[in-house]
Amino acid sequence: MKQMKRHFLLCKEYKCHILIADGPLDKTALADDVGSEEDLYEDFRSSNHRYGHPGGGGEQLAINELISDGSVVYAEALWDHVTMDDQELGFKAGDVIEVMDATNKEWWWGRILDSEGWFPASFVRLRVNQDEPMEDYPLKVEGGKEDDSSSGTHRFGMGQTTKDQMRTNVINEIISTERDYIKHLKDICEGYIKQCRKRADMFTEEQLKTIFGNIEDIYRCQKKFVKALEKKFNKDHPHLSEVGSCFLEYQTEFQIYSEYCNNHPNACMELSRLTKVNKYVYFFEACRLLQKMIDISLDGFLLTPVQKICKYPLQLAELLKYTNPQHRDFKDVEAALNAMKNVAQLINERKRRLENIDKIAQWQSSIEDWEGEDVLVRSSELIYSGELTKISHPQAKSQQRMFFLFDHQLVCCKKDLLRRDILYYKSRINMDDMEIVDVEDGKDKDFNLSVKNAFKLHCQDTEEVHLFCAKKPEQKQRWLKAFENERRQVQLDQETGFSITEVQKKQAMLNASKQHHTGKPKAVTRPYYDFLMRQKHPTLPTTLPQQQVFMLAEPKRKPSNFWQNISRLTPFRK
């Protein structure tokens, strides 16, 4: 009986319960009558209605009931959660977390091995097969197979093995969540976009494109995808369903999520700007009620496609785990898992890059005597940094300088003679025009110098040549590798269409400028990540210190936090 109750409660995660006011709504009349919308605005004003907050209570109540009954509840991470607070639980996408407290709908308390802490509920999904032993799980995810000697050989119910039943559970989850997702996308397109287009006085097409991105294209794609899944679904024996081929067939179409995820931070900022005006707050809430959608605000709905594309690898990994190698679907599921991992990895990388632009802006604000355009005008990633000896012209003096290699450019700075932690801007080199030349130890003909651990940057168009010398051979090799990585990063960004908007660049520089002038340590402003965190800090239980759970503040300022910023930005170590 307890297992039946457990299964029923956990199913709540995969079904959307729509909250509808008493009595039917005449949707057509309301949608076409602008006056009735204005009446709704007044009703909301008079009732002090708070703009709907993302998140629902059904899943939360179910989890807490299970935990209070003594059951163990596991969740899988959709995204990496990097933390700078000792009360938070850090994890990587795919990690399994034991949920110990879900009383707060946005931040849950969980455990991984010996570590416990708070983590954002929106970063995880509940595991479908909760009864699987935890100690077996990580090994099975890695290998994608289950040992024949495990519980998979036991019988379950009507002649099915446990493994067959587990596969049935995963197949049912894939089909069920896909149907719910289609309903979700339909509600956004018909409930919001359709209504917004009727109000040319409130929205331009450009604004709608910014807020909703290409979600209508995603809706059309997902409708075809769910039909393909339905055809492969074996209703009588779900564990025999062969769905792997569907993911392979649509893996190219799923690339449209890349555009949506790249635009998503812009949508967050535009929505944040609009919802400072009550008229827009009430309008979006009216759209939600007219479409009879669950009590989640628009920004919460728009996050779902980002979460969905990151959930596919976890679902496929679990499906592969319960698929025998002899199953006709095994090879397709294995290939589909790899394909969807690549898509999710690209999205995670873009999220990380967008978070980095604030740190780059702060780095620039710490450099004295900065000249020319901001780093963010052309760059969004610090590839490598370190000291080199530079010679720009024959017979010129050698100069010891600090160099920072970003995508598209190499920035040169000079250390202060007394305060070695203070840097002065000196110059920059456009890497798009440069060829890297490895120089052998000995006499260099161009500069008429004996060199060691040297390389050159050569511009074929202008014949401009820069000679650099590292102190040690291994440092030279790291620089040569870094230059290769810089070109690879630029090419990848061109292929995937990665870019940072002017609004994002300006906001990052503005935030950095404010922090630099006040001299006070402030939280790093990361609009996209803040949005994912629901832009809210929960109140912790009284048994714990009352403090802000999610802290992204820089360490308290010493004479300079310059090197701390750099160590976070670059993947290399000197």
Buried (B, 14 or more C-beta within 10 A) or exposed (E): EEEEBBEEBBBBBBEBEEEEEEEEBEEEEBBEEEEBBBEBBEEBEEEEEEBBBBBBEBBBBBBBBBBEEEBEBBBBBBBBBEBBBEBBBBBEBBBBBBBEBBBBBBBBBBEBEEEBBBBBBBBBBBBBBBBBEEEBBEEBBEEBBBEEEBBBEEEBEEEBBBBBBBBBBBBBBBBEBBBBBBEBBBBBBBBBBBBBEEEEEEBEEEBBBBBBBBBEBBBBBBEEBBEBBBEBBEEEEBBBBBBBBBBBBBBEBBEBBBBBBBBBBBBBBBBBEBBEEEEBBBBBBBBBBBBBBBBBBBBBBBBBBBBBBBBBBBBBBBBBBBBBEEBEBBBBBBBBBEBBBEBBEBBBBBBEBBBBBBBBBBBBBBBEEBEEEBBBEBBBBBBBBBBBBBBBEEEEEEEEBBBBBBBBBBBBBBBEEEEEEBBEBBBBBEBEEBEBEEBEEEEBEEBEBEBBBBBBBBBEEEEBBBBBBBBEEEBBBBBBEBBEBBBEBBEEBEEBEBEBBEBBBEBBBEBBBEBEEEEEEEBBBBBBBBBBBBBEBBEBEEEEEEEEBBBBEBEEEEEBBBEEBBEEBBEBEE
